[in-house]
Amino acid sequence: MDCEKKQIAILGSTGSIGSQALDVIRRHSDLFEVYALTANRNVELLIKQALEFLPEMVVIADKQKYPRLKEALSHLPIKVWAGEDSLLQVVQADPVQMVLTAMVGYSGLKPTLSAIRAGKAIALANKETLVVAGDLVTRLALERQVPILPVDSEHSAIFQCLVGEAHNPVEKIILTASGGPFRTFSQEQLAHVTAKEALKHPNWNMGAKITIDSATLMNKGFEMIEAKWLFGLTTGQIQIVVHPQSIIHSMVQFHDSSIKAQMGLPDMRLPIQYALAYPQRIESDFERLDFSQLSALTFEEPDRKKFRCLELAYRAVQKGGNMPCILNAANEVVVAAFLENKIRFPAMSEIIEQTMEEVSFIASPEWEDYIQTDAEARIKAEEKINFR
């Protein structure tokens, strides 16, 4: 271990964000070193990553995969652990300076909280952490004086626009959305789209779950909730606009009416690199934006009637309490069902809405309330899928 290099723990190293983060580290091995890698169940890719980056620790959440991982790395001085408790422990290791939370969904919440309690800087790619328990997470980060650096391209864009503007009031932020693969579809067409079609995002290379969320615009609803907590805003200060070219990643409007925008080609490695290296900007060989090749940058209002998941996200954040937790849990269940061809595209928002109406509402939830809410919402959503 080279203590002069920033020691990074990557939660979810085999996913899209984790893999791209490793590419950034590979390109800047003079600045960053992988201290720990974790994965859910993709043991073969985790083994490959461990053999290349030689971290101090490797964790597989699925205990059934542990023997294979242990055997493959037995000839190396790498600590090999398994299970959820190990995820919570690895982020607390003394040498770790930054934790990149790239796990998918609700599963990223507990390890992120564990890392914050240990005083580790957070590079946040797991938006569900703030969707589910934004109040709890931000209060703890403030108490422990832990920075949360956004990795989502939109929130990174806002963060970059706000650098140097600490004393200038923000009038609003403008979150841009690609609109997903079905932006121009009618409601009748949406009733017949398949998971295979939904996974063909027009601009971004992402994991399956977030790609479906992009197709329903739930991802933009989650980003709106995340922005509220990251930047201390009201929902009235957050505008969502559809920008199909995905060149402007988001904007900030100040109280003098001026607008700052962060722009670039769609490449998640840029916001990842910015978070890992902050406050420095380090050199990259990423493809550059050529304005002479841009024919147009267009913008439009999102259709919250056609894409009801976005409307449900607004409803959840306005209600507050544990409602965003209910929203997220139900969404994870219906996305999984859609990917398995158990339900149709419109059924996702229908089941989420019904779940939000039936799960017990708690105005001021604590940690145990979030756990109970998540479990109850998943059961309700599963029941509705099974009755269809």
Number of C-alpha atoms within 10 A of each C-alpha: 12 11 10 10 14 20 22 25 32 27 29 27 26 26 21 17 28 23 18 19 23 23 14 18 20 16 14 15 15 12 16 21 24 23 26 28 30 29 24 24 18 17 21 14 15 23 20 14 18 23 14 10 17 21 22 19 19 28 29 26 21 15 15 12 17 19 11 13 22 20 11 16 18 12 8 13 11 17 14 21 21 22 16 17 13 17 27 16 14 25 31 20 16 11 16 23 19 24 27 31 27 27 29 24 19 21 14 21 21 16 24 27 21 17 28 26 17 17 21 29 21 25 26 26 24 26 28 26 27 25 32 28 22 22 16 15 21 20 12 15 20 12 12 14 14 18 17 20 23 27 29 22 23 25 27 22 24 24 21 21 19 18 9 8 11 8 7 11 11 19 17 20 28 21 24 25 26 24 26 23 20 21 18 10 12 10 13 10 10 18 13 11 15 15 21 11 12 22 22 18 19 15 16 16 16 17 13 21 17 18 22 27 22 24 25 28 29 24 22 26 24 25 23 30 27 25 27 21 19 18 14 11 18 15 16 10 16 18 15 19 20 20 21 20 20 22 19 21 25 27 25 24 18 17 11 10 10 9 16 17 17 18 15 15 18 18 15 18 20 21 23 28 22 19 24 27 14 11 10 10 12 12 9 13 6 10 10 9 13 9 8 6 7 10 7 8 11 11 14 13 12 21 15 13 10 18 21 20 28 25 19 21 26 19 17 23 22 14 13 17 21 26 27 27 28 30 28 25 27 28 26 19 20 26 24 16 20 20 19 10 13 15 20 17 24 20 18 24 23 15 22 26 23 14 25 25 12 13 19 15 17 14 11 10 18 14 11 9 15 19 13 11 23 21 14 18 25 21 16 20 26 16 13 16 17 10 6 8
